[in-house]
Amino acid sequence: MQVMVLGAGRMGRAAAWDLARQPGVERLCLVDHDATALEVARGELARLLERAAPHARPRIETRCCSLDDAAQLPALLASADVALSSADYRFNEALTRAAIEAQCHLCDLGGNVHVVERQLALHAEAERRGVTVIPDCGLAPGLACLLAARAVERLERTEAIQLRVGGLPKHPKPPLNYKLVFSARGLVNEYLEPSEVLRDGVPVRVPSLSEVERVSFPPFGLLEAFHTSGGASTLPRTLQGKVRQLDYKTLRYPGHAAAFAALQALGLLSEEPVDGVVPRQLTERLLERALEDDDTDVVLLRVTAEGYHEGRRQRLVVELVDEHDEATGHSAMARTTAYSAAAVAYLLGAGAIARHGVLPGELALPLERTLEAVRARGLDLQERWERLS
């Protein structure tokens, strides 16, 4: 199997390591525009693969090039059977077009609903060319959506689904009680775009940072959850007619939503220049400076589905608590996001996904097999049934 990973940041390096140790991967090419980042990534991969089993030592290549030149992307992807993009979501439409032309399967970390809509519009051409493209394959969107879709399969009738997911510092520091576990641009985008939910079976858009609720998540105490964009991806549409209530909210330590709502109200997240300065760009730079530290992170996930099982009204709860891994140096966010996407990429490259086209994961993937692959990567998904009155 010839594999390509686009982006040599935290997520890309973790995905590359995961894929490089899988049987059948003969060559892995890591692509980035930053030669220094590629050098760091190559050294990290070499160190980690020294401990891997002998079969898990593919040829590692790096390629320094920009993804901005869309005309060059088909030739780039033509050398791979499957590509995983951890690059900025703004590249994903062009990468989808290039993957179709190059007949290279593709998955990405996604994160922007408008980009995903443009990718899905390319479904017919991808299907005709025998290519499978699956957007939004990280943690949320991604793993959380697959867990929700699988819960619907297991229930005889589903009434409501809640997805609650967050990446948090293990030792929060005021005033934001947060550390960056992915890009500041991605974080701000989640807070600006509206969130799509199902209410009484109808898709509705609600403002991000709204409807803050308290959530208990032992042993992390009382947290807050609020709407953010993109986390549910296409679920509200694909599950319409099967579920009456569905929403996705991000978990944070208390006070976080109010702080970012204030930044938004002041115009500090705006893209409109003020005296030659773009407030959002400046705010993101300041967030990068203020929220980068050596603290470790934790990822919390809870997917709750209520409905009927074995003739009784019950609730299925699936939870994940994941922490920074000292052995690999991968953060909890990198593990849960990149490993989940790598599981999808590997299934694509291995020919385990029968459907072609540009498709949401919940429609394209064999759900139970994909979740087994996620568990095999050390992500400890715990589930329980609770009887409802």
N, C-alpha and C positions, 0 to 999 in steps of 0.2 A: 504494500500500500504506500502510495506517495502522498504525503500530507504537507499542507502549508498552513502556517499560522501567521496572520497579518496583525502586526502590532507587538512590540517587545516591551510593553509596560508590565505592570504587576499581573494583570489578568493574562496577557499573552504568554509571559514566562511560565506561569503556573499551568496553563493549558498545554504549552509545548512539552513541559516535563511529563505531564500525565500521558499525552499521546506517544511520546518517545519511548515509554516503557511498556507499551501495549504490543502483544505478539502480532506479527504480520506487518508491522510498520517498518518499511525498508529505508525510507528517507524522510527526513523532516526538514523543511525549509522555513526559517523564521525571517519575516520581512519587516523592515521599519525604515523610516527616513533618517533616523538618527544612528550614525555609525557607532557612537559611544554606547548607546543603549544595546545595540546588537552585540558588541564586545562583552558587555556585562552579562547579557543573557547567555551567550555561548559559554562563558566561563562557569556560570551558575549551573547550566545544564550538564556540563562535563563533570562537575563535582558531584552532582546528585546521581548521575547515571553510573558513576563508579560503584555505587552500592547496589545497582539494579542487577537483576538476573541476566545471564549472558545473552538470552534471546532478545533482551530489551535494550539493544545498543545499535540503533539505526545510524545511518550516515546523517550527520547534522550539518546543514548548510545555513548560511545567512546571506541575505541580499539587501543591500542598502538602496532603497528607491522610494519615491513618493507615490502615494495613491491619488494625488491630485490630477494626474494626466490620465483621464478615463480611456483614451485611445490605446494606451499601453497595457491596460489591465487584462484583456483577453490573453495576450501573449504571456503575461506573468502567471496566470492561473492555468494555462494549458499544460504545464509540467506536473500538475497535481491531480490526483483522483478526487480529493476533497480538500476544502479550505475552511478554516475557522477564522472569522474576523473578530478581533478584539479592538479594532481601530475605532475611531470616532464614528458615531452613527451616521454622520453626514456622508460617509463614503458608501453606505450600504446599498443604496439604489444603483449606483454605478457598478459596484461589485456584483450585484445580482445580474445586471445586464451582461457583464463580462463573463460570469460563471456560465450563463446560458450559452453564450457564444463559444466559450472554450470547452463546454460539456464537462464541467467540473462541479461536483456537488458542493454546496456551501451552507454553512450555518453562521449565525452571528450573535453577539450579545445584545444587539438592538438598543431599545431605550427611548425611541421616539415614535409615537403612534402615527404621525403623518408620513414619516419615511416608510414605516411598515406598510401603510396603505398603498404607497406607490410600488413597493416591492410586490405585494399581492396582486396588483394589476397586471403583472408580468406572468401570471400563472399559466396561461394558455401556451405561450411560447416555450416556457420551460418544460411543460408537459410534452409538447410536440417533440422536443429535442432530447427527451429522456433524462432530464436533469431535475434534481430535487434541491430546493432552497428552503431552509427553515429559519425564519427570523426569530429574534427574541428567545434565545436559548440559554440564558444565564440563570440567575437565582430568581429574580422577580423583576421583569418577566422571565419566565422559563420554568424552573423546577416547581415553584409554587403553583403555576397554572396546570402543570401535568398532574400534580397531586389533587387539585380540585377536579379536573376532568376524570381522573381515576375514581374519585369518591362518588361522582355521579354515576359511573358505571356500576359501582358496588351497591348503591342504594336502589331500591325498587322504585321509589319516587323521591325526588329531592325538592325541598322547600326553600332552603337558603344556604348560601356559602359565604363565608368570611375568610379573607386572606389577610394575615397580619405578619409583616416581615420587617426586620430592621437590622442594620449593621451598626454596632455601638462600640465605643471605647470601653475596655474592661474597667478602667478607673477614670470616670468622667471628671472633667475640669470645667468650672464655670468660665464665662457666662453661657456658652452654647452647649456645654456637656457633650461634645461631639468631636470626632476626629475624621479626617477624610479617609475613606476606605476605597474610593474610586475618584474620578475626576470631579473638580469643582464645577465644571460646565455641566456634567451629567447630573450632579446634585441640584443645581439651580434649575435646570430644565424640568426636573420632577416637580418643583414647587411652582412653576409658572403655568404649565399646560393644565387644562381641566382633566378630571378623572371621570372615566366612563363606568357606570354602575347599572345594575338591573334593579328596578323598583316596580313591583307588581307586574313583572314580566316584560317591562318596557325599558329599553336602553335610555339612560338619562346621563347628562354631563353635569358634574358638580365641581365647584372651584376647589383646587388644591389648597392645602393648609386649613381646610374647613372641617366642621363636625368633629372636633377633638373629643376623644373619649379616653377614659382611664382603663388600662389593661394590667392585670396582675400576671407577672411572668416569673415565678420563683426560679432561682434565688435572686433575681435582679430587681425585686421590689415592684413598686407601682410605676408603670410607664405610661406614656401617652401614645395614642394612635390617631392619625389624621389622613385625609385623602391626599394622594399624590398621583401624578399622571403615569401611565404606561405600565404599572405593575401588574395589572390584569391582562394586558395586551388585548388579544382578540376574544378572550373568554366571554365577555358580555354578549357578543354577537353569536359565537358558536354554541353557547349554551342557552340562547334565547329559545323559549318554548319548552325547555327542560327544567329551568330553575326560575323561581319568581323573584328572589332577592339575591343579589350578589354584589359585594363590594371588596375593594382592596384598600388597605390603609398601611402606612409606614409607621413603624415603632421607633420612638425616640424617648430619651429621658425628659421628664416634665419641663415645660417652658420653651422647648425648641421651636414649636410651631409659632408661638407668639413672637419670638425673636425674628424669625424670617418673615412673618407677616408684617412686622414693623419695617424691615428692610424694603419690602415690596411697596408698602404704603409711602415710603419716603422717596421712591423712584430709584433706589440703589440697585434694583435688578432690571432696570430698563435698558433697552438697546439704543435709545435715542440719545445722541451726543449732547453733552452739556459743556459749553466752552471748550469744545474739541476733545472732550473725554467721554468715552462710552461707560456709563455707570456700571453696567453688568460686568464688563471686562475688568474694571478696577476692583469691584467687589470680589470677583472670583480670584484675582491675584492676591488680595488681602486674606481671603479665606484659606488659600493654599499656604500662606505664610503662618497664619494663626492656628490652623488645625492640623498641621503636620507635627507629630511628635513620635517618641519611641514607645508609646504605650501600645499594648496589644489590643486586639479587637475581638468581639464576639458577634456571631450572627444568630438571631432568634427568628424562628419561623413557626407559625401556627396556622394551619388550614382547618377550618371547622365546617362540616357539612351536616345539615339537619334534614331529616326526612324519614322514610320508612324502610326498615330492614327486617327481614324475616317476619313481616306482618306487624311489627311494632314500630312506634315512633321513637327513633334513636338519633344520637349525634355521634358522628365519626370525627375524632380529633387526631390530626397528625402534627407532630412537633419535631423540631430540630433545634438543638443548641450546639453550635460549633465554635471552636476557638482556634487562635493562632497556633500553627504547628512549628515547634522549635526545630524539629529535624530537617524540614525543608525550607523553613523561613517563610512559608506561605501564610498569609493572613487568613482569617476565617472567611472574609469576603472573597478572597481569591480562590480559596478551596471550594466554597459553595457555588460561586459563579463560574469560574473557569473549569473546574472539574465536571460540573453539570453540562456545560457546553461541549467539553471534550468527549463526554459519553455519547452525545448526539453525533458529533463529527465522526467518531469511530464507527458507530452503527451505519452512518452514511457510507463511509469508505469501505466497510465490509459487505455492503450490499444487503443489509438487513432491513432496509426500508423500501417497501414495495411501491409506494405511490410516488409519482413524479409531479412536478409543478412547483409553484411557490405556495407553501401551505403552512398554517399555524401548527405548532408542535402537537397540540391536542388532537389534531385531525390526521397528521402524517405519521406520528410515532406509535410503535407498539408500546403502550403505556407501561404495562407491568414489566416488560423486558427492560425498558429504559430506566425505570425506577430501581430495578435490580442492579443495573450497571452503576447507578449513582451510589447505591448502598455499598457496592463492591469497592468503591473509591474511599470508603471510610466515613461517609456521611451518614450518621446514625439517625435515621428516620424512625421515630417512635409513634405508635398509634394506639388508640384506645376507643372503645365504644362506651357511650353513656346513654342510659335509658331515660327518655323524656316522658313526662306525664301526658 
